[in-house]
Amino acid sequence: MADATVYTSEGQSQGSLNLPDDLFEAEVHGHALYESIKSYLANQRQGTHRTKTRSEASGQKSKLFRQKGTGRARAGSATTGNRVGGATIFGPKPRDYSYSIPKKVRRLALRGALSDRAAGANVHVIEGLQLEAPSTRTIAKLLRSMGLGERKVLFVSSASDQNLVKSCRNIRNVEVQAANQLHAYQVLRADDLVIEKGALTALEEVFGG
């Protein structure tokens, strides 16, 4: 059974907590992780890259010089792809790179990612973290007290907490994600997970079973 150290909002250790087996003791499926991460990264692509065709490139469209008698190689338009300033041959056009994978595969990948971090003792639980206003100093002090000051950290909150998001956005290598929107890519990208105690319940409700 996987367990995690429980910390107070000041970063003081106060024992350990057993983590849910269905989320933190699952088998790590390499191919499910591959498909999940590949899909996530593909869905982030904007696909707005675009190059000009011969009809769109700026330049002389008529034949540059007569076909014979000049001693030079024959040439047509100045906008052909083999000329400087010409068009791009078979260049990229705006397209949608996104694609989806089955929900079961996404959940299988997430459970595997969480289990991998739990196996390395990189999952921590925090209790009573409530920010009445954004405070970068408070979060930075908390991470130092937990010994995570130089690590890549992902905070998993029980709900969308703007005060926590604003407190973490100016700290290098620290990100925040709500439990019901957690993805395997975000878990594997972080060295350590700091999960609010209430977020464990949310994770079980959404991804457990």
JOTAFEN-V834843 format. One record per backbone hydrogen bond with DSSP energy under -1.0 kcal/mol. NH is the residue of the N-H (numbers start at 1). CO is the residue of the C=O. E is the energy in kcal/mol with one decimal. If there is no record, write none. Layout:
NH/CO/E, NH/CO/E
This chain:
4/17/-2.2, 6/15/-2.7, 7/125/-2.8, 8/12/-2.1, 11/8/-1.7, 14/6/-2.9, 17/4/-2.4, 19/2/-2.8, 24/20/-2.5, 25/21/-1.9, 33/29/-2.1, 34/30/-2.3, 35/31/-2.7, 36/32/-2.3, 37/33/-2.7, 38/34/-2.5, 39/35/-2.2, 40/36/-2.2, 41/37/-2.6, 42/38/-2.1, 43/39/-2.1, 51/92/-1.5, 57/53/-2.0, 64/76/-1.5, 78/60/-2.5, 83/80/-1.5, 86/83/-2.2, 87/79/-2.3, 88/52/-2.0, 95/47/-1.5, 106/102/-1.9, 107/103/-2.4, 108/104/-2.1, 109/105/-2.3, 110/106/-2.3, 111/107/-2.5, 112/108/-1.9, 113/109/-2.4, 114/110/-2.7, 115/111/-2.4, 116/112/-2.0, 117/113/-1.9, 118/114/-2.3, 119/115/-2.3, 120/116/-1.0, 121/118/-1.7, 122/117/-2.6, 124/193/-2.9, 125/5/-2.6, 126/195/-2.3, 127/7/-2.6, 139/135/-1.5, 140/136/-2.5, 141/137/-2.4, 142/138/-2.0, 143/139/-2.5, 144/140/-2.0, 145/141/-2.1, 146/142/-1.6, 147/144/-1.0, 148/143/-3.1, 151/148/-1.4, 153/173/-2.5, 154/192/-2.1, 155/175/-3.1, 156/194/-2.6, 157/177/-1.9, 165/161/-2.3, 166/162/-2.7, 167/163/-1.6, 168/164/-1.5, 169/165/-1.4, 171/168/-1.8, 174/171/-1.3, 175/153/-2.3, 177/155/-2.5, 179/157/-2.6, 181/178/-1.6, 182/179/-1.2, 187/183/-1.7, 188/184/-2.5, 189/185/-1.7, 191/152/-1.6, 192/152/-2.3, 193/122/-2.9, 194/154/-2.5, 195/124/-3.3, 196/156/-2.6, 197/126/-2.1, 199/196/-1.0, 202/198/-1.4, 203/199/-2.7, 204/200/-2.1, 205/201/-2.2, 206/202/-2.1, 207/203/-2.9, 208/204/-1.3
